Amino acid sequence: MRKIKKAKELKAFLRILSERASGVNKEIEQKVKTILDDVKINGDNAVLKYTKAFDSPHIKTIKLSFNEISKSAFEADTRVVNALKLSAKRIRAFHEKQMEKSWSFSEGKTILGQIIRPIERVGIYIPGGRASYPSSVLMNVIPAQVAGVKEIAICVPAPGGEINPHVMAAIKLLGIKEVYRIGGAQAIGAMAYGTKTIRKVDKIVGPGNIYVATAKKLVFGEVDIDMIAGPSEILIIADKSANPAFIAADLLSQAEHDEHASSILITYSEKLADAVNAEIISQLNALKRKDIAKKSLEMYGAIIITKNINEALNLSNSIAPEHLEIMTAKPERVLPMVRNAGAIFLGNWTPEALGDYSAGPNHTLPTGGSSRFFSPLGVYDFIKRTSLLRFSKKAFKNLSETVKTIAEAEGLEAHWKSIWIREFF
């Protein structure tokens, strides 16, 4: 894992991170566009064609029956199911705090306000390639349910025709009955445009690979999406009080995701930096996914030495990480200086993995520096805000001259005439 001390080295590494976050190459985008266009025109036939080519050669039906979901869920490990139940309870309790209410106020007989309503139909993509993630079911479905979304459809790929029992257990636990065994760009297209089998949704959420992310980007506008999620990342700010074994373990927890994950330590203690590096070497060899983690650390991992905490925080705010751990003697004092991060984990006993599964906050977070302007997935992603206005005749006349003046200044004749004509009644 590279150690960075010089400005020139840091500049080169930040360029690597920037290129990592820059998005899609044109070749992938064209492939995805071809798939989306095919699905838009040919519907189920196109979806089946690509699913047979990429996932399951022998697939006959797109939709999973309730019996198939239940049968697969029955095979799930009881310990895992119990863990999912506890996690679901905590995730629901957290997201219930995010609920917004409609509001209004009066100015005499004038009523102004905002109406909060849930989105009616949402499509959720659950990854199912190299690994299957029942936690993603909880994190994406529960906020939608709390918001009051009436219809939730899930697409989850079934490589080789196999469906993951733990994913099905999570789906059954939350009472979702509309589930499709499809993935990739074809699943995003089916949800965005609709087919004979899959009705069009209003919004698509959920993480996926580069083809899924690109498809979401291309269908935005036809439907809403949550965000363009990239590879996972963690940044840890630590001082000499931190435990190097904890830091190494947390860096590796992200590196094992895939080769493009990024794991960064920023510290102003050379002694800690060396200790963490030694721990990474030791712990890496014991991992089943060590080859993936090793490549990730080589490509996008770094230990960066700064002069002080202020320099560390400025650099972190510039990178705007998905996950930010602060392992300093008094992390609460550092917190007010953090401007950009998807989620912040304070202290030695708050590893990022807690947030991935069971703490309660959502694990679908902005990546690639987008925490500068994006937020974690939440209940607010599944609601619509509608403005409400009601004026009496008297209230209308009190404001009419002001409106006409601005409309005339903007050269919009029909606008001011819609005010003017009412003045004769």
Secondary structure, DSSP 8 states (H G I E B T S, - for coil): -EEE-SHHHHHHHHHHHHHHHS---HHHHHHHHHHHHHHHHHTHHHHHHHHHHHT-TT---SEE-HHHHHHHHHTS-HHHHHHHHHHHHHHHHHHHTT----EEEEETTEEEEEEEEE-SEEEEE--BSSSB-HHHHHHHHHHHHHHT-SEEEEE---GGG---HHHHHHHHHTT--EEE---HHHHHHHHHH--SSS---SEEE----HHHHHHHHHHBTTBEES----S-EEEEEE-TTS-HHHHHHHHHHHHTT-TT-EEEEEES-HHHHHHHHHHHHHHHTT-TTHHHHHHHHHHH-EEEE-SSHHHHHHHHHHH--SEEEEESSSHHHHGGG----SEEEESTT--HHHHHHTSSS-S----TTGGGT-----GGGGEEEEEEEE--HHHHHHHHHHHHHHHHHTT-HHHHHHHHGGGG-
